[in-house]
Amino acid sequence: MPFSSDADEGMPKLVRRNPSKPVTKFCINCLSPLEKGSELGGWLVPQDYYCKKCGYKGYVYLEDRRSEDEVANGKREEPQTERRDP
């Protein structure tokens, strides 16, 4: 049985991270940028994060990877310009 071109559609996408490029981490409750909670996090214990806006404290966060996806797919978002007809 031949595989279709969309055989992996719906499967999670694995992304290799570039450790030298910092990625902003966002709160899962209010989408505000998070701050690191502990200086020992990531070395001795898992890194925890804190949100100043809503008070969230935990290990789970969101990352905005839209710009990396556009570069990987060869798409570039063009700035919208307003056209006026004379």
C-alpha positions as CSV (number, residue, x, y, z in Angstrom):
1,M,0.0,0.0,0.0
2,P,1.6,3.3,-1.0
3,F,2.0,6.1,1.5
4,S,0.1,9.3,0.7
5,S,1.9,12.6,0.7
6,D,0.0,13.7,3.8
7,A,0.9,10.6,5.8
8,D,2.4,12.6,8.6
9,E,-0.4,15.2,8.7
10,G,-1.7,15.5,12.2
11,M,1.5,14.2,13.8
12,P,3.5,16.3,16.2
13,K,6.3,18.3,14.5
14,L,9.8,17.9,16.0
15,V,11.8,21.0,16.0
16,R,15.5,21.2,16.7
17,R,16.3,24.2,18.9
18,N,19.2,26.5,18.4
19,P,20.7,26.9,21.9
20,S,22.5,30.1,21.0
21,K,19.3,31.9,20.0
22,P,17.1,32.9,23.0
23,V,13.4,32.3,22.7
24,T,10.9,34.4,24.6
25,K,8.7,32.2,26.9
26,F,5.1,33.2,27.5
27,C,2.7,32.6,30.3
28,I,0.1,29.9,29.7
29,N,-2.6,31.9,31.4
30,C,-2.2,35.5,30.2
31,L,0.4,35.2,27.4
32,S,2.7,37.7,29.1
33,P,6.5,37.2,28.9
34,L,7.8,35.0,31.8
35,E,10.8,35.5,34.0
36,K,13.1,32.8,35.4
37,G,12.0,31.8,38.9
38,S,15.2,30.2,40.2
39,E,18.9,30.7,39.4
40,L,19.5,27.0,40.0
41,G,16.9,26.0,37.5
42,G,18.1,24.0,34.5
43,W,21.2,22.9,36.2
44,L,20.3,21.2,39.5
45,V,16.5,21.2,39.2
46,P,14.1,21.9,36.3
47,Q,13.8,25.6,35.3
48,D,10.7,27.2,36.8
49,Y,9.2,30.4,35.5
50,Y,7.2,33.3,37.1
51,C,4.6,35.7,35.5
52,K,4.5,39.1,37.1
53,K,1.1,39.9,35.5
54,C,-1.1,37.0,36.8
55,G,1.2,35.4,39.3
56,Y,1.6,32.0,37.5
57,K,4.6,30.0,38.8
58,G,5.5,26.7,37.1
59,Y,7.5,24.8,34.6
60,V,5.1,24.9,31.6
61,Y,5.4,27.8,29.1
62,L,4.6,28.7,25.5
63,E,7.0,29.7,22.8
64,D,6.3,31.8,19.7
65,R,7.9,29.9,16.8
66,R,5.9,31.4,13.9
67,S,8.9,33.4,12.5
68,E,11.0,30.2,12.5
69,D,8.3,28.2,10.8
70,E,8.1,30.9,8.0
71,V,11.8,30.8,7.5
72,A,11.9,27.0,7.4
73,N,9.0,26.9,4.9
74,G,10.6,29.6,2.7
75,K,7.7,32.0,3.3
76,R,8.3,35.6,4.4
77,E,5.7,37.8,5.7
78,E,5.4,41.0,3.7
79,P,4.5,44.1,5.5
80,Q,1.0,45.3,4.6
81,T,1.1,48.7,2.8
82,E,-2.0,50.8,2.2
83,R,-2.6,51.5,-1.4
84,R,-4.4,54.6,-2.4
85,D,-5.8,55.1,-5.9
86,P,-5.5,58.7,-7.2
